[in-house]
Amino acid sequence: MGYDALLWLSFGGPEGPDEVMPFLENVTRGRGVPRERLLEVSEHYQHFGGVSPINRLNRDAIAAVEAKLASEGLDLPVYFGNRNWKPMAEDTLAEMAAAGVRRALVFPTSAYGGYSACRQYDEDIVRIREALGAGAPDLVKLRQFFDHPLFVAAFADAVKEALVKVPGARVVFTAHSVPTSADNNAGPPSEGGNRYSKQIHEAARLVALEAGVAEYDVVWQSRSGPPQVPWLEPDIVDHIDALHADGVTGVVVCPVGFVSDHLEVIWDLDNEAAERAEEHGMAFARAGTPDTDPRFAELVVELVREHVENAPARKLSRFPAAGCTLNGEPCAIACCEPVKRPAKA
């Protein structure tokens, strides 16, 4: 069966000061996050005028993908929908159905496995189809792409560019931290868990190999949970302290876990990590993310071709090409199930 469109499914972000708190309330709904924490995070957004770069970067990437699709004779309009802020995915799917779309591919803006990185997009697909009801288009989610040659090459070139600014620097790869319990649940039970952290480490290895980097570290950033809950560590800022104590004088940070400059990248790295390095007198440079690289649009079109033309999947690792599912079905039984919170006494 053919496809009528491509849905670009992302996280969303505020585009003005008045949108920050409603956006954060959407993100944290049902999680019991104290309002004091929301106010603290809102200040990070207000530092940038209440605007997250994510929507603008998504629109730019979509335009590049549309141009690439057209240049290769693929007649697939691209629609943009978010989980947490306008344009909301529910509204976008209604627009697609009204335009006659009956079967669409879905590109989630995450390269990795795990609950937040993959399965939650499956839940988004189920939710928005249920919201539309009868006549909802079939939605086929594209696969994980952390080890795609174009993804790796774009990051590798970004690392090499950053190393020109800080020659001889220690290269440190970062990704969004998650609770260790969530990482333990990442992947099907038959794999033994930890698909998210394993894929992050594999992506870092592949990028380092492509960039000619012999030694590097993998650390985490942007944890948001209570201190009593274990998350993946070490944190990037703590790691910069440790590197300084070891006599390292320069660091290049590569946010390999992100496809674009989310607020977590421009705040946690370009502000907090950079400031800590400056306090220690360490040279600092941050590698760019791939979504503004022309190869990223090419990557998305290659993922599309895997479905519309049965093109072979290009991969650099032995990890399964997981994530291709219909209408929000998980890619394996019990794969990446969310961690159940203990019942309150």
LINVEN-V788325 format. One line per field, one symbol per residue. burial: # if it has 9 or more other ideal C-beta (glycine too) atoms within 8 Angstrom, else .. A space follows every 50 residues. Layout:
BEGIN
burial=???
END
This chain:
BEGIN
burial=..#############...##.#####.#........##..##.###.#.# #####.######.######....#.##########..##########... #.###########################..#...#############.# #############..#..###############.###.....######## ####.###.##.#..#.####.#.......##..##########...#.# ###################.####.###.#.############.###### ########......#...#.#####.##.###..##..#......
END
